[in-house]
Amino acid sequence: MNLCSTYRWIVLLALWALLGAGNVAAQTIIVEPEGPVPTLEQALILARNGDRIEIRAGIYREPTVEVDKSVVIIGTPGAILDGEGQRQIMTITADSVTVRGLLFRNVGVSFMEDRAAIKVEGARNCVIENNRIENAFFGIYLAKAAYCRVTGNTLESNGTRETDSGNGIHLWYSRYITIENNHISGHRDGIYFEFVEDSVIRGNISDHNMRYGLHFMFSDRCRYQSNEFRDNSAGVAVMYTNDMEMTDNRFLHNWGSASYGLLLKEIRDSHITGNTFDGNSVGLYVEGVSRVTVANNSFSENGWAIKIMSDSDDNLFMHNNFAGNSFDVATNSRRNYSHFESNFWDHYEGFDLDRDGFGDVPFRPVRLFSFMVEKNEPSLVLMRSLFIDLLDAAERVLPVLTPETLVDKQPLMRAFEASETTARESSQIK
């Protein structure tokens, strides 16, 4: 190598080192209405990967902003991004983007596209936290995203019809997502998943939505922990999913002719444990479900605590509390392929002579009247009549019409506490 070539390489290496050093040092770009950078769009033009963009107080009405660089976008109090009821506000296409502390409002309704306050498309490792979203068609929308966190956001919409309202937090074809500590209300569905896998939904409140507080389909291996779904028009619906866990959630006050605390349809190999179903038209509706464990849950003050259809099989209902429900269990057939064991039933009138904590007489939770209502709903008007009480009493003594195999052979004599689950029962639940 001659001297000129050596010198040229030294110069190129020096320039590369200088440029590399410049790229390492992240900068903070300030956006403010009267400043040198008055819009988020201009800040993104100036920004490099790793930079921080701070949006100061003001109302920013810009065309849809595309975040195509790995930046941190922070809003100070009073920073508002307004879609003016005409457009999507922000689209994220870059990996490792953080959006925090902003108020998004007025996303326009569209019947051709799913417009959102924040839409993440094909990106990974994004964080959307502590934002407020008001009057949005869709709130936060993740499509083909992975390893993202949506946490601490408040989403409030004021839609009046399902047809012109979107979902609060909407996920499609995404994996390894964490949805945590968000509050969603006033949308069509509070949280909606389709083809979502290996994700965690924890500590959220979803209330007063026009359809479901939570609705998901084809979403395997997801975990739903310590969420509250209350006062939604139709409750929570879970469909066509395997290996799902719902633990320590609260399903409250979902009332209506087609409302459920939790609806399960075509679910396999899943666990529903430690949840509270209180004040729903139907606490738990089970259709086409197999190998699901329903254990350590509390069903109280529901119209029907559980409705289980005859196409469900090999399910275990164990160590649940049933108190104050109009009907504990209802079904549509005399055949039953699921197993009830060691539950507490406040309608149980048996005895415990050996004082082992279990009733000596089996309990049949399906009343004759509930069987009649399943076949002919208008007969509900007879619910408090003496005639119906006599029919139920006769059926308990000599079962003829109610399912012969739907029976709890060892009912608990008193309601359990979560801490009282024995090692034997825990092993059976697992």
N, C-alpha and C positions, 0 to 999 in steps of 0.2 A: 504494500500500500504506500503510495507516494505522499509527500508532505501536504499537498493541496487537499487530497482526499481525507487525510487525517484531520486537518483543520476544519473541513466542511462538517465532518461527523461531530467534532467537538462543539461547533456552533449549534448544530441541530439538537444535540443532547441538552445543551444549556437552555435553548428556547423551550424544549419539551418540559424541562424541570421547572422553568418559570411559569409556563402555562399550567402545569399540574399544580403548583403551589397556589396559583390564583383560584383554581377550581375548588381546592380544599376549604378555603376560607368562605364560609357561608355569610351572606349579607341579609339584613333586614330591610325590606321595602315598605315604606309607610304609604298607605292609601288614605287620602282625605279629600273631601269635596273641593276645597280651595287650595290644595297643595300642588306640588309639581307632578304628582301621580294621582290624578283624580278618579281613576276607575280601576277595578280589579283586572279587567282585560289588559290594560296597559302595564300593570304590575307583572302580570304573567309573561308579557313580551320581554320585560327586562330581567325576569328571574331566571336562575339556573337551578339545576337539581340540588336539593338540600337547602335552598333559601327559605327564609321566613317572611311571610307577607302579613302585615298588621293593618287591619281595616279599622279606621277611626270612626267615631260617631257620624252618622249621616244616612240619608236614604239614597241608595244606588239603584238606578233603573237602567240596566244595561241589557243588550242582547244576551242570549244564552251564553254563559261563560264556559269554555272548555278548559279544564285543567289537565294539560298534557305533560306536566313536569312534576317531579317528586318534590313537592313543597309542603310547608306547613302554613295554613291559612287561619289566622286568629282574628276574631272580632272583639273589639272593646265594647263596653256598654253603649248602646244606642246605634250600633252598626246594623243596618237593615238592607237586605237585598230584596228588591220588590219586582215580581214578575208582571205586575200591572194586569193580572188576570188574562194574559195573552200567551205566555210561553213558559217553557221549562227554564229554571234559573241556573242550575250548575250541572255540568256533565264532567265526570272524572274518568279519564282514560289512562292515566299514568299510575304506576305502582307507588306504594308508600306515600300516599297523600294523607294529610291530616286536616280536617275542617272542624273548627272549635269556636264556640262562643258567639255565633251569629244568629240573627233573626231572619228567617226566610218567610216571605208571605206572598199571597196572591198568585198562585200557579194556575194558569188557564186550563179549563176543561177542554178535552179533545176526545172525539169519538174515533179518531184515526191513529193516535199514538198515545202511549202511556207517559204523559208529561209528569215530571216530578220536581220537587224543590231541589233534591240532590239525587242524581243518578250515577251509579258506578257501573261502568261497562268494561268487562274483561280485565279488571285490575286486581291486584293482590296487595295485601298488607296495608289496607287503608283504614283510617280511624275517623269516625264521625261521632263527635261527642259534645255534649252540653250545648246543643243548639236548640233553638225554638222555631217551630214551623207552624204557621197559621194559614188557614184558608187555602190549603193546597189540594190539588187533584190527587196525585200520589205524593206522599211525604218523602220517604227515603226508599230508593229503588236500587237493588243490587242485581245485576244480570251477569252471569258467567264470572262471578267474583270468587275470590278465595282468600282465606286467612285475614278477613276484615273484622273490625269491631265497631258495633253501633251501640253506644252507651250514653246514658244520662240525658237523652233528648226528650223534649216535650213536643208532641204533635197534636194540634187541635184543628179540626175542620168543622164546617157548618153546613155540610151537604144535607139535602132533604130527601133525595131519592137515590136508590142504589144505582140506577142507570147512569146518572151523571156524577158519581162519586168514585174515587179510587181508594186504594188501601193505604193505611198509615205507613207500615214498614213492609215492603214487598220484596221477596227474594225469588229468583228464578235461575235454575241450573247453577247453583253455587255450592261451595264446600267449605268446611272449617270456618264458619261464621259464628261470632259471639254477639247475641242481642241481649243487652243487660241494662236494667234500671231505667227503662224508658216508660213514658206515660203517653198513651195513645187514646184519643177519643174523637167521636164525630165523623169517622170515616166509614166506608163500606165494610171492610174487614180491618180490624185493628192491626193484626199481623197475618201475613199471607205467605205461605211457602209452596213452591212447586218444583219438584226435582232438586231438593236440597238435601245434602248428606253431611253427617258427622259434625253437626252444629249444636251449640248450647244456647238456650233461651232461658234467661234467669232474672228474677226480680222485677219483671215488668208489670205495669198496670194497664189493662185494656178495658175501657168502659164506655158505655153509651154509643157504641157503634151500630150502624144500621143493619148489619147482618151478623157476622161472627166476630167475637173478640179475638179468636185465633182460628185459622183455617189452613190446613195443609194437606197435600196429596203427594204421593210418590216420594216421600222424604224419609229415607231410612237412617237409622242409627243417630237420631237426634235426641237430645235430653232437654226436658222442660221442667225447670225447678223453681219453686217459690214464686210463681207468678199469680196474679189476681185477675180474673175475668169476671166482670160484674155488669149487670144491667145492660147487656147486649141483646139485640132483638132475637137472635137465634142461638146464642151461646157459643160453643166451641165445636168445630167439626174436624175430624181426623179420618183420612180415607187412604186406602191402597198403600199401606206403609208397613214395613217390617222393623223389628228390633228398635222399638221406641220406648222411652221411659218418661213417665210423668210423675213427679214426686213433689209433695208438699205444696201443691197449687190450691187455689181457692176458686171455686166455681159458684158464683153468688147471684141470686135474684135475676136469672134469665127466664122471664115469663112470656108466654104467648102460646098460641095453638100449635106452633111448630118450633118451639124453643127447647133447648137442652142445655144442661150444664156442660155435658160432654157427649158428643155423638161419635161412636166408633163404627166404621164400616170397612170391611175387608182389611182387618189388621191382623198381623201374625207375630208371635214370639215377642211379646211386649209386656211391660209392667206398669200398672197404675197403682201407686202406693203412697200412703200418707196424705192424701188429698181431702179437702173439705167440699162437700156438695150441699149447699144450704139454700133453700128458698127458690128452687127451680121448678118449672113445669115437669120436666123429667131430669132427674139427676144424671143418670148414665144410660144411654141408649146403645145397645149392642146388636149389630147385624153383620153376619158373615165373618165373625171373628173366631180365631183359633189360637190356642196355646197362649192365652193372655192371663196373667195373674193380677187380680184385683184384691189388694190386701191393705189392712190398716187404714182404711178410709172412713170418713164420717159422713153419713147421709142423714140430713135432718130437715124437717119442714118442707120437703118436696111434695109435689103432687104424686109422682111416681118416683121412688128412689132409683129403681133399675127396671128398664124394659129390655128383655133379652129375647131375641127372635130365635126360632127353631133351627135356623141355618148356622148357628154358632156352636162350636164344639170344643171339647177338651180345655175349657177355661176353668180357673180356680178362683172362687170368691171366698176369701178366708179372713177372719179376724177383723171384720168391718162392723161399725156401729150403725144401727138403724133406729132412729127415734123421731117421732112426730110426723112421719110421712103418711099421706092418705093411703097410698099403696106401697108396700115394701118392694115387691117383685111382681111384674106382669110378663106374660108371654103370649104367643099366638098359637101355641100347639100343646097337646098333651105330652109330647115327647120333649125330653130335655137331655142334652149331651154335655152339660157342664156340671161342675161339682161345687156345692156350698158346704163349708165346714167351719165350725167354731166362730160364728158371728153372733153379735148381740142384737136381739130383736125386742123392742119395747112392747110388741103385741104378744110376746110369748107368755103363756099362762101355765107353763109346766112347773115342775118341782125338782129339787136337788137333794134327795135323801142322803146320799153319801157325802155331800158337801165338798165335792171336788171342783166346784165352780162351773160345772157343765150341767145342763138340764138332762134329766133322766128320760124325758119323752122327746122324740124328734119334733121339729117344728116345720110346718109347711107354710112358706111365706106367700104363696100365691093364693089369694082369696078367690072364692068362687065368683064374687062380684067383679073383681078385676078381670077375670077371664070373660065374663059377660060384657064388660065395658069394651074390652079389646075387640069383641065381635060386633058390638052395637053401642057406639059412643053416647048417643042420646040417653041411654039408661043411667047416666051419671046423675040425673035428677033424683034418682031413688036412693042416693048414697046414704043418707041419714035415716032411712026408714027402718021400722022394726022388722018388716018382711025380709029385708036384705040381711039384717043381723041374724035372723033365724036360718036363712039359707046358708050363710057362712058357717054358723055353728054346726049345722047338719053335715056340711062338707068336711069340716075338720074331723068329725067323729068317723065318718065313712066316706072317704074320698072316692068320687065317681068321675067327675069332670076335670078337676085340676090335675096338673102333671104329677104322676105317681112318683117319678124319680127326682123331682125338684124338691129336695128336702134337706134340711140341716139336721143331721143326726146327733150332733153334740152342740147345741146352742149355748152361748155364754149366758150366765145368770146376771151378770152386770156389765155395764159398758167398760171397755178397756181403756187404759191410758197407753200412749205410745211406748212408754218406758217398760210396760209390762209384757211385751212380746217375749215369749220364752225362747230358749235356744232351739228347742225342737221345732217351734213354729217358724222361726227365722230360717232354719235350714230347709224347711218345706217350701217356704216362699221363694227361696233362691233356686 
